[in-house]
Amino acid sequence: MTAARATDRTPHLDRIRRRRLRDRAALLGACGLLLTAPYAAWPGEAPAVTRSAKTDGTAPDAAVPPGLLRYHQQELLWEPCPGSPSFQCTTMKVPLDYARPDAGDLLLKATRKKSTGDGAARRGSLLVNPGGPGASAIDFLVGGGADRFSPAVRAAYDLVALDPRGVQHSTPVDCGTDTSTNSSGLGRHLSADSAEFTAHDAEYEQFTAACARHAGRLLPHLGTLDAARDMDLFRALVGDDRLHYLGFSYGTYLGTTYADLFPSRVGRMVLDGAVDPSLDGYQDVLQTAAGYQQAWESFAAACAARTDCPLGRSVEEISRGLDTLRRSLDRVPLRQGKDISVSGDELLIAIATALRAPEWELLRTALRQVLAGDTTALQRLLGSATDTSSNATDAFFAISCLSAPLAPRFSSAEVQAALPQFLRTSPQFGRLFATPLMQCAHWPVPPAQPSRTVSAPDAAPILVVGTTRDPATPYPWAKALTRQLSSGRLLTYDADGHAAYHRGNACVVTAVDRYLTQGQLPPVGTICT
């Protein structure tokens, strides 16, 4: 389990401000996969039942620097996970700083579901990352993710999850603020008043100062580059010559980073819901706003064709109806009982969650109920949007701010000037996305990973999966990443919602599974509908 939370809370980050920071992390992180409850506990000194070592009995990978040799010589001890005996758990030691291995160690936690196959049917381990950044891969796999794989994939691979450095079960970053508070909003609508932008910038600055005080030693070493190096160490320790990998959303950025660093060690890699590593932070956020707008208009068009659509009979009328409803709830939040209060911004987080899932029927019900003064369905959407893990927001900022594509660093005045472009791009969601441009402006560590094209020369084929109306990782990003990769192949899913695999589409599942188990890529230009 993660280390105990710090008891000294930052006094000037009141509950509302902490919630806003969490909301903005959710807005840009937008993993979109519905994670289940966090994994309950980690074993202490239970006896090991399985040991990992290189399967061919050889020495560690060639050209390991002397300072890193002791990490490659460690032996993973796998033991039954408490509460989930069908999974095995282990701990891996990694250097805090790969450039200075004597600077200290971090402990990373991993879990695996052993392959059901044997002999020639087994290919090794399939490392799975559900996105984030800041989402626990372990919670995803143990909490139901492993059950989503087909029998063929389960027979071919040990399903493995490794929480990246700084995340949940692996030496978590802790900024000393209560970011585990349930979130019920998604960003915040801002007027053109410069005082509002200045106030939000001050909140980011205060949060950043808290992180520097409580976790300053960790902050330079929590980026995606180091997480990818940890993945390669883990690959070596489980005895695989190549890394087989499935990443969703931010997990595609992590996988792309690995392929860029270690192209000759790429095995069968699937990147679903792709991030374009060539974008700067501004374009990343602006294009995400455009993705949510496209997804909303797709929902509105389908709703308009129904006789029971609660907001209107055309996309324009439905969008105007949403704006009116949002403004009304901002003026007078809808209260239900003494503990439930829903503002316009909380309405928008529910809508964004439904667009990612996608849960159109539930969204229609929620809108109809809100108009009638009932928040039941809306609360279901708000609950599924909340990551209740203890350090999700801290990890989101700490990881994002070290990568230029994920780390906007704009002043409040610059964000205010950018607001008109965001509103033109996304009339319904533009204001929500403009504010997070400030999120890393005061971060004490500069980004270690620049925005640039990634080709991964001579890597094995990499399958990129893109959904045409994906709000969180727009489809053009999948096309761009495929063009950049020297061995990329695009699989298109013509549909709504975030990511494609495990969404129940037989065409997508068959194509991905055939690649993972047989190495057969889908034909060029394949479109699943």
MARKEGU-970695 format. One record per residue: z, x, y of N, C-alpha, C in turn. Coordinates in steps of 0.02 Angstrom, whole numbers, plus 50000, padded with zeros to 5 digits. Example, Ala and Ser with C-alpha at 12.3 -4.5 7.8 and 13.67 -1.06 7.14 Angstrom:
503905066049716503905061549775503905066049835;503545064249888503575068449947503945064550002;
//
This chain:
500005004349941500005000050000500005004450062;499815001750116499795005650177500495007450200;500535012450242501175014450270501455008850312;502125008850319502455003550357502205003750429;502154997850458501934997450528502455000250574;502235003250628502705005950677503125000350707;503765001650718504204996450745504194996350821;503985001850853503975001850926503304999350950;503294993350977502674990351000502564991951073;501924992451093501764993951162501934987851205;502404988251249502644982251283502134978951328;501684982751360501234979551407500624976451373;500534977551308499994974051273500284967551245;500284962451286500584956151263500164953051209;500424947751180500104944551122499384942451136;499274939751194498594937351210498114943151215;498324948551247497864954251255497714957451187;498214957951144498094960751078497584956351040;497654949751048497194945351014496494946151040;496414947151106495734948151133495414954451105;495804959851099495524965951071495294964750999;495704961050962495514959550893494884955250892;494844950450938494264946150941493624950150953;493654954850998493064958751014492864963250956;493374965750919493214969550859492844965250809;493084959050801492744954450755492044952950778;491954952350843491304950650871490784955950854;490964962350863490474967650852490474970150780;491054969950747491074972050677490664967350634;490814960950639490404955650610490184957250539;490654959650499490484961250429490164955250396;490444949350407490124943150384490254941350312;490504946150271490664944450203491364941450202;491464936350163492114933050162492584936850116;493014940950146493484944850107494074940450087;494344941750028494914938050006495554941350029;496124938850008496754941650030496804948950012;497144952950054497214960150039497554961249972;497374966749941497654968649876498404969649884;498794967349837499514966549845499904973049847;499764977749803500204983549798499844989349765;500134995249775499865001249743500395004249698;500195007049641500685009749594501015015949623;501615017249599501955023349619501805028949571;502275030649528502185036249481502055033649411;501665028349404501505025749337501105030849298;501175031049233500815035949192500055034849197;499695040249201498965039749205498685037749138;498155033749139497845031749076497145034749069;496845036749124496165039549122496115045249172;495755050349153495655055949198494915056649212;494745058149275494045059249293493925066649301;493385068949275493155075749285492395075649278;492065081049294491335081249288491155080249215;490695075549203490545073549135490195078949095;489865083649129489515088949092489945095149083;490565094949105491025100449096490875106549139;490445105949188490275111649229490765112449286;490675117749323491095119049381490915114149437;491305113949491491135109649547490435111149574;490175106649616489505107449644489415114449672;488805116849664488655123449690488735123649766;488875129549792488915130749864489485127149898;490015125549860490615122649891490955128149931;491085127249996491435132450035492115134050004;492325140250007492965142149976493555137849999;493555136150063494115132250089494155125250061;493585122750035493575115950007493625115749931;493655121649901493625122049828494205118249796;494805118749825495375115449794495295107849793;494935105149840494815097949839494345096049782;493855100349769493385098949715493685100349646;494225103849644494545105449580495095100449561;495245095749606495755090749589495485086049535;495945082949500495775078349446496035071449464;495595066549463495795059649479496165056649420;496735053749434497135050449383497085042949394;496775039549347496675032349353497215028649314;497505023449344498025019649311497915012249326;498195007849285498095000649296498354998549365;497974994349399498194991949464498704986349455;499274986649487499774981349480499504974649504;499584969649463499344963049480498624961849462;498254967249448497554966649429497414971749374;497674970549314497624975649261496924977149238;496434972849255495744974349235495424979549281;495774981349335495544986649380495994992749372;495704998549386496075004749386496105007549457;496655010749474496765013449541496865021049538;496685024349591496795031549595496875033549668;497095039849678497165042749745496795049349747;496425050449800496045056549809496285060149873;496355066549868496555070649926495925073449959;495885072550026495315075250064495585079050124;495195083750151495425087350210495415083050273;495915083650314495905080250379495285082350418;495145088850416494595091750455494185096150408;493565094150393493145098050347492985104950376;492985105650441492855112150470493455116750467;494055113750460494675117750455495085114750398;494915116350336495255113250279496005114550275;496235119650310496955121250308497345117150360;497015112450395497355108650448497755102850420;497715101450355498095096050326497655091550283;497975086950249497635082550201497715075250221;497245071150198497305063850199497265061350127;497575055650114497545052550048497115046350052;496605046050010496165040250007496285036549941;496295029949945496385025849885495725023149861;495655022549795495055019749765495245015349707;494795010749690494895006549631494225005949595;494255004249531493635003349494493724998149440;493174994949425493114990249369492654993749319;492924995449261492544999449213491934995649188;491414999549175490794996749148490924993249081;490544987949070490574984449006490094987348955;489664992048977489174995048932489425001448900;489015004348859489185010748829488545014648815;488635021148804488065025348786487535025548840;486915024648818486345025448864486335019948917;486685014448906486675008948955487055010849018;487505015549014487925017249072487585022449116;487595021249182487285025849229487795029649270;488425027649269488935030949309489305025849352;489445027749414489825023449460489365020649514;489505014349534489165011349591489695010249645;489645014149698490115013649753489905007949798;490375003449815490224997449853490624997549918;490284996249974490634995550039490414989050072;490894984550090490704977950116490564977750190;490684983250227490524983150298491134984350341;491104981850402491644982850450491354985050517;491544991250540492004995750506492724993350512;493134995450465493834993550463493994988750407;493494985950374493614981450317493774985550255;494234982950215494444986450154493954985150098;493644990450073493194989750015493584987949953;494204990349949494624988749890494784981349888;494984978549945495144971449947494534967349928;493954969549951493334965949935493204965949859;493244971749828493074972249757493584968749713;494234970049726494754967049685494814959549699;494674957549761494764950649781494194946049763;493734948049720493194943749698492514946849701;492444952449738491784955649744491504957849677;491934960249632491684962749568491384957149526;491634951049535491384945349496490694943149517;490444945549574489794943349599489214947249567;489374952449530488844956549501488624953549434;487984954449418487704951849356487964955849296;487924953049236488124956749176487734963349168;487104963349189486704969449181486974975149225;487154973549287487434978649331488124980749307;488524975949284489194977449258489154982049198;488624981249158488554985549099488324992549118;487944993049172487664999549191488145003849230;488615000849267489025004749313489765003049309;490175008049321490855006749344490785004349417;491064998649434491054996249503491644999449539;491505002949593492015007149626492055005449700;492665005349726492775004449798493245009949823;493065012949879493455018149910493595015949982;494225015050000494375013450070494255019650112;493815019350163493695025250204494325027550240;494325033750260494895036550297495045032050358;495685030850368495895026550424495945019250408;495695017050349495655009950333496175007950281;496575003050298497014999250254497395003450203;497115004650144497485007950091497435015550094;496995018250136496875025450140497115028250206;497695031550207497975034450269497755030450329;498035024550340497785020150392497935022750462;497485021550507497615022950578498055017350605;498575019050642499035014150669499145015650742;498905011250785498965012250857499625009650885;500065007250842500715004950865500704998450902;500174994550893500124987950925500054982750871;500264976850885500264971450835499574968450829;499104972050799498424969550792498344965450729;498884964150692498824959850633498904952450651;499014950950716499074944050738498444940150720;498524934050695497944929950679497514928950741;496874930050734496404929050789496104922150784;496044918950841495704912450842495214912050899;494934917750918494424917850970493914923250955;493344922950987492824927950977492594930251045;492844936051068492664938351134492924933451187;492634933751246492864929351299492314928551351;492204922351372491724921151426492004923751491;491594927551527491804930151592491364927251647;491664925951703491264923951761490974930251793;490654929451849490374935251885490904938751927;491524936551923492074939351963492234946351939;492164951351983492294958251963493014959251941;493484955251966494184955951947494274954751873;493904950051844493954948751772493724954851732;493174957851752492934963751716493434969451722;493714970351781494204975651791494824974551747;495034968251742495624966751701495484968151627;494894966451603494734967751533494654975251520;494384978751567494344986051561495044989051556;495514986351594496204988851592496514987551523;496334982051491496594980651424496344985851374;495694987451378495434992651335495784999351348;495895000851412496215007251429496925007551402;497285002051406497965001851380497985002551305;497524999151271497484999751198497305006951178;496825009951212496635016751198497225021551207;497605020651260498195024951272498695024251215;498785018051190499245017051134498995020651072;498345020351059498065023951001498165031451007;498055034051068498135041251079498855043351067;499335039251087500035040951077500245040751004;500025035550969500275034450902499855037950848;499215039150862498775041750809498315047250835;498525050750887498085055650919497825060950872;498235063150824498015068550778497465066050732;497485059650715496985056950669496325055350702;496345053250765495755050250797495125054450794;495135061050801494505064850798494195065050729;494555062750678494345063850608494225057350569;494085051950604493995045450571493285042850575;492815047050592492125044750601491745043850537;491155041050543490725039750486490485046050452;490385051450491490175057750460490695060250410;491325060050429491845062350383491925057550324;491835051050336491875046250281491315047550230;490725049350254490175050950209490325057250169;490635062150200490835068250163491355066550110;491805062050126492295059850076491945056550017;491425052650030491055049349976490735054549930;490485059949959490175065049917490695068649874;491275069849902491815072849863492005068149805;492055061749820492235056849769491695056649715;491055056749735490515057049686490605062749637;490765068649664490855074549622491445073749575;491985070849600492595070349560492535065149503;492115060049512492015055249457491475057649408;491175063449423490715066449376489995064249382;489795061449439489105059249448488705064549486;488105066049461487675070849496487375067749560;487295061149561487025057649619487465051749635;487445049749698487845044049721487435037649716;487665032949676487375026249673487795021849719;487475018049762487835015049818487545008349838;487985003649854487784997249882488214996149945;487884995850003488234994850066487974988850103;488444984950132488264979250173488434980650246;488024978450293488174978650364488364985750386;488964986850414489154993750431489094998350371;489194995650311489114999750251488425002750244;487914999650276487245002650275487225008850320;487585008650375487625014450419487985020150384;488505018550348488855023650308488395026550255;488025022250220487565024650170486995028750199;486725026650256486205030450290486465037350311;487075037550335487375043950354487445048550294;487645045850237487685049850175486995052550157;486495048250159485825050450140485565055850187;485755055450251485555060550299485895067150285;486535067050265486905073150252486725076150184;486625071850134486545074150065485935070850032;485345071750058484765068150032484625069549958;484755075649935484615077249866485115074149817;485655071349844486175068449801486155060849802;485645057949835485575050649836485325048349768;485675043449739485445040349678485105033849694;485315028449663485035021949678485455018749733;485155018249791485515016149852485205009749879;485625004749891485414998349919485794997249985;485414995950039485704994950105485524987850128;486014983350129485894976250141486214974050206;485794971550253486044969850319486074976250361;485494979350371485454986250394485614987050468;485954992550484486064994850552485535000050568;485244999750627484745004550650485105010450683;485115016350652485495021950680485175025050743;484575022950759484235025750818484425022250883;484755016450878484925012650938485535015650973;485535015251039486155016951075486605010851075;487225011951098487715006551095487515000451135;487185001351191486974995651233486464991351196;485944994451169485434990651134485704987451070;486164990851037486464988050977486804981450993;487204981351047487574975251065487094969951092;486614971951134486144967051162485724963751108;485494967651060485074964851007485494960550959;486134962250951486564957850912486654951150946;486734951151012486764944851049486134940751038;485554944151038484924940651025484914937750954;485204941450907485234938950838485644932650831;486204932350866486614926250864486264920450899;485894921950952485524916650986484994913750939;484624918150905484114915950858484424911650803;484994913850777485334910250724485564903350748;485834903150809486064896750837485474891950845;484914894350870484334890050881484034887750815;484084891950763483854889750697484294884050671;484954884850679485404879350660485264873050701;485174873950767485064868250811484424864550793;483904868250775483274865050757483364860850693;483724863650645483844859850583484294853850596;484774854750640485234849150657484854843550693;484404845450737484034840550776483604836050732;483414838650674482984834750629483384829650589;484044829750596484474825150559484694819350604;484844813850574485074808050613485814808650631;486174813150598486904813650609487094819850649;486614822950684486784828950723487234826850782;487814829950790488304827450839488154829250911;487704833950924487614836350993486954834551025;486484831750988485854829951019485274829550970;484674828850998484074827950957483534833150969;483704838351006483244844051015483664850351023;483334856051014483694862451022483984862951092;483604861051141483834861551211484424856951223;484384850751199484934846051209485564848251172;485474850851112486054853151073486384859151106;485974863651133486254869551167486624867551230;486334862851268486684860351327487334856851307;487314853251252487924849951228488464854951210;488264860551178488754865751162489054868651225;488634870151275488894873051337489384868251370;489224861851371489674856951401490334856551364;490294856551297490894856251256491324862451265;491004868151268491374874451277491734874551344;491384872551397491694872351464492284867451465;492194861751432492724856751430493344859451396;493244862951340493814865751303494134871651340;493744875151380494034880551420494484877651474;494274871951503494684868751554495314865651524;495214862051469495784858651436495724859751361;496064864751334496024866051262496224859951221;495894859151164496044853651120496674855251080;497174851051087497814852151053497884847150996;498134849750939498254845550881498924847650852;499434843550862500104845650844500364850650893;500934853550878501244858150926501004865350919;500664866950864500484873950852499744875450858;499314870450863498594871450863498304869850932;497954874750960497624873851024496954877451020;496414873951034495744876851027495394876951095;495204882851117494844883651180494094884151167;493704884651220492984885351211492794891751175;493154897151189493004903451155493164903051081;493684899351064493854898450994493334894050958;493034889550995492474885850967491904890550950;491764895350994491204899950983491324904650924;491944906850913492054911150854491924907250791;492114900850790491994896750731491244895950720;490874894950773490144894250767489834900750741;490044906350770489774912850748489924914050674;490514912150651490694912950581490244908650537;490134902350559489704897950520488984900450518;488744903550572488064906150573487984912150526;488514916150520488474921850474488484919750402;488884914550385489024912950315488404911550272;487914907350288487934902150339488244895750309;488614892250351488954885950331488754880450380;488134878250374487874873450423488194866550416;488294864250355488604857650346489314857650375;489684862950360490364863450387490354863850463;489864867350491489804867850564489654861050595;489194857250565489064850450591489694846250590;490064846750535490684842950529491184845150582;491244851750592491724854250642491554851750712;490914851950730490714849650796490844842150804;490684838350752490804831150755491554829650762;491964833250725492684832150728492974834150795;492754839750823493014842050888492864836750942;492274833950939492104828750988492564822650981;492844821850920493294816250908494024818250915;494154824550935494834826850944495174829650883;494774831350831495044833850768494814841050758;495274845550740495094852650731495114854950658;495134850450610495234852250540494694857050515;494054855150521493514859450497493464865850538;493594865250603493564871150646494084876250624;494674873950605495204878550583495004882050518;494624878650475494374881950414493924887850432;493484886850480493034892250501493424897850535;493894896050577494284901150611494694905250562;494954902050511495344905650461494934910550422;494324908650404493894913250365493634918950408;493664918150474493424923450518493934928850530;494564927650510495104932150526495214937050470;495194943450485495394948650438496124950150450;496564948150404497274948750415497554955450392;497134960150371497384966750351497724970050411;498204974250396498674976450447498354980850500;497814984350485497554988950535496814988050548;496534982150535495804981250540495554982750610;495894980450661495664981550730495734988850750;496304991850733496394998950749495845003150717;495705001750653495185005550618494495004250647;494364997950666493714996350696493585000750757;494055000950803493955004950863493915012350847;494375014750805494405021950790493765024550758;493475020450714492865022550680492255021550725;492215015750756491625014250798491545019250855;492095020950887492045025050948491835032250934;491755034150871491525040850855490785040950838;490445035250841489725034950826489375031550884;488895034950914488565032450974488245025550964;487915024150908487615017450901488135011850900;488755013550882489285008450876489765008650934;489655013150982490175014751031489945014051103;489865008051129489685007251200490245010151244;490055013751297490545016851341490345015451414;490395009151434490175007151501490775005251544;490725006651608491245004751655491214997251667;491744994551696491754987351711491194985551760;491044989951808490514988451856489834988351821;489724992951774489094993151738489014987051694;489554984751663489524978851621489384972651663;489684972251720489564966651765488824966451785;488534972351798487834972751816487374970851758;487614971951696487214970451637487244963051617;487734959451644487834952451623487214948151629;486824948451683486224944251687485734945351629;485644951551608485194952851552485464949751487;486114950151478486414947251418486344939651418;486404936651476486344929351481485624927151470;485144931151493484444929551478484294930151404;484594935151373484474936451302484804931151258;485414929151278485784924351237486194919751283;485904914051303486264909551348486934907151319;486964906251254487584903651224488094909251210;487874915251191488334920451169488334926751213;487894926851264487814932951303488444935451336;488854930951365489464933151398489954936251349;489974933651288490424936451239490254943651221;489604945151220489394951751199489384956851256;489384954551317489384959351373490044963051378;490594959551370491254962651379491374968651334;491214968251269491354973951225490964980351241;490504980051288490174986251309490684991251336;491264988751356491794993151383492244996051330;492154994151267492674995251217492855002551207;492395007151215492555014251203492545018451267;492545015051324492475018651388493045023651399;493635022151373494215026451385494435030151321;494035029651269494245032751205494335040251214;494875043251189495025050251204494585055251167;494185052951119493765057451079493035055451090;492605060151107491895058451116491565056951050;491005053351050490665051950986490405058350954;490525058950889490295064850852489615063750821;489385057550820488765055750787488295052550837;487765055950856487315053250907486855047850879;486555044050923486025039450903485385043450890;485085042550832484465046050816484145043150754;483505044450746483165042250685483405046450626;483425043450569483655046750508483105046050455;482885051750429482345051550380482565052950309;483115056650299483355058450233482785061250190;482495066850211481905069450176482045070950102;481575069150060481595070449988482145066649951;482455061649984482945057449950482585053049899;482955051049848482685046049800482555039549838;482155035149809481995028849843482625025049865;482605022449925483155018649953482905011549968;483235006549941483044999649950483424996650009;483054994550060483344991350120483204983850115;483724979850124483664972550119483794969550188;483334965450212483404962350278483304954850274;483734951050309483684943850313483384941950381;482884937650381482474936650441482854933650500;483364929650487483754926650542484484928550535;484594934950522485274937750516485554938550586;486124935350603486384935950670486734942550684;487064945350635487494951250646487104957850642;486624958250598486184964150592485464961550592;485174960850651484514957450656483984960750612;483534956650589483004958750543482604964750568;482444965250633482074971250655482434977750639;483094977650633483444983850615483274986050544;483204981250498483014982950429482314986050428;481864983050467481184985850469481194992850500;481584993850552481615000350585481905005650539;482445003950503482745008850458482275010650402;481915005650376481435007050321480895011850345;480655010950406480145015550433480425022550441;481045023150461481335029750473481445033650409;481685030350357481835033750294481205036050259;481205042150237480615044850204480455041250139;480965038250108480865034850044481085027550046;481085024550105481325017650112480835012550087;481095007150058480695001450037481054995150060;480694990750094480994984750123480914978750077;481464975250065481464968750032481674963550084;481254958650097481384953750149481634947250118;482164944550148482424937950130482314933250188;481854928550181481684923950235482194918250235;482734919250273483284914450270483744915550330;484254911350334484774911950385485384915350354;485824918050397486454920950374486424928450372;487014931450363487114938650365487084941650295;486624946350285486514949850221486214944950170;486014947750112485624943650065485874943849993;486054949749969486274950349899486934946549890;487024943549832487614939449817487614932849854;487054930949884487014924549919486724919149872;486564920949811486334916049762485584915249758;485194919149795484474918649791484224922749732;483924919449684483724922749622483224928449634;482774927449681482274932549696482604938949721;483074938349767483424944249794483834947549740;484234943649704484674946449653484264950049599;483724947049577483304950149525483014956749550;482764956849612482454962949638482974968549645;483564966949671484074972149680484334974449612;484474969749567484734971649501484234975749462;483594974049466483084977949430483054985149457;483134985749522483144992549550483764996349528;484354993149531484964996649513484984998549439;484734994249396484794995449324484194999049294;483594998049323482995000949294482645005949340;482845006149404482525010649451481855008049476;481715001649464481064998749483481124995249551;480764997849600480764994849667480334988549669;480504983749713480064977949722479404980249753;478854976849741478224978849772478264978849848;477864983049879477834983249952477664976349979;478044974150029477904967750061478234961850028;478684962949980479004957449945479434953349993;479334946749992479724942150033480024936849987;480684936249988481024931049950481184925349998;481104919249974481224913350016481724908849983;
//
